[in-house]
Amino acid sequence: KELGIPTINVNMAAVPEEMDDGIYACLVKVCDDDNIYIGVMHYGDRPVFNDTRACEIHLLDSYLESLPKEITITVMQYLREVQNFKGPEELKNQIEQDIEACRMILSD
């Protein structure tokens, strides 16, 4: 929210225990509709904001009118580890690179 990049927050209890922290390219099925969206998922600590661990997904090129009650996530590829950046602007620049990497991987 601080970065102007909308995300869906995933209940941490729903994340498999064996999941490694990191940034992932994924496909997201919203159970309220029949669409499958491309997403970038962050799972782990949020060091730039000294915030708690989280699992959150940004949907590429998509805007949902309301937050879905349920989604199904298919992790397609690990992109990188969670990193600490000097500040929000550096983080936002990296997120934009992650989005482009995800787009290249999953746009086929």
C-alpha positions in Angstrom: 0.0 0.0 0.0 2.9 2.4 0.7 4.2 1.8 -2.8 1.1 2.2 -4.8 1.3 -1.5 -6.0 -2.0 -3.2 -5.0 -1.7 -6.7 -3.5 -3.9 -9.5 -2.3 -2.9 -10.5 1.2 -2.9 -14.3 1.7 -3.6 -15.9 5.1 -0.2 -17.2 6.3 -1.8 -20.3 7.7 -2.7 -21.3 4.1 0.9 -21.3 2.9 2.6 -24.7 2.9 5.2 -25.0 5.6 7.8 -26.2 3.2 7.6 -23.0 1.1 10.9 -21.1 1.0 10.9 -17.3 1.5 11.2 -15.5 -1.8 9.6 -13.8 -4.8 7.7 -16.0 -7.2 6.0 -15.9 -10.5 2.6 -17.5 -10.1 -0.8 -18.1 -11.6 -3.8 -17.1 -9.6 -7.4 -18.5 -10.0 -10.0 -16.3 -8.4 -12.8 -18.6 -7.2 -15.4 -15.9 -7.7 -14.8 -16.0 -11.5 -13.3 -18.2 -14.1 -10.3 -16.1 -14.9 -6.6 -17.0 -14.3 -4.3 -14.1 -13.6 -0.6 -13.8 -13.7 0.9 -12.6 -10.4 4.1 -11.9 -8.5 4.1 -13.3 -5.0 6.2 -12.2 -2.1 6.5 -14.6 0.8 8.6 -13.8 3.8 9.9 -10.9 5.8 9.3 -7.3 4.8 12.6 -5.7 5.9 12.2 -2.3 4.2 9.2 -1.6 6.5 10.4 -3.6 9.5 7.1 -5.4 9.2 5.8 -8.8 10.0 6.1 -11.8 7.6 3.6 -11.8 4.9 2.4 -13.5 1.8 1.0 -11.1 -0.8 0.4 -11.2 -4.5 0.3 -8.5 -7.1 -1.8 -9.3 -10.1 -0.3 -8.1 -13.4 -2.4 -6.0 -15.7 -5.6 -6.8 -13.7 -7.8 -4.8 -11.3 -10.4 -6.6 -9.2 -13.4 -4.6 -8.1 -13.3 -6.3 -4.7 -10.9 -8.6 -2.8 -11.7 -12.2 -3.5 -12.8 -14.4 -0.6 -10.8 -17.3 -2.0 -8.0 -17.8 -4.5 -5.9 -20.8 -5.7 -2.2 -20.1 -6.3 0.0 -22.1 -8.6 3.7 -21.2 -8.1 5.4 -21.4 -11.4 8.9 -20.2 -10.8 11.1 -18.8 -8.1 12.4 -15.4 -9.1 14.7 -14.2 -6.3 15.3 -14.1 -2.5 13.7 -11.5 -0.2 16.1 -8.6 0.0 16.5 -5.5 2.1 16.7 -2.2 0.2 17.8 1.3 1.3 14.2 2.5 1.1 10.8 2.3 -0.5 11.9 3.7 -3.9 14.6 1.1 -4.4 12.1 -1.6 -3.4 9.6 -0.3 -5.9 12.2 -0.3 -8.7 13.0 -4.0 -7.9 9.3 -4.9 -7.8 8.9 -3.3 -11.3 11.8 -5.5 -12.5 10.1 -8.6 -10.8 6.9 -7.8 -12.7 8.7 -7.6 -16.0 10.5 -10.9 -15.3 7.2 -12.5 -14.4 5.6 -11.2 -17.5 8.3 -12.7 -19.7 8.1 -16.1 -18.0 4.4 -16.5 -18.0 3.1 -14.5 -21.0 3.2 -17.5 -23.3 
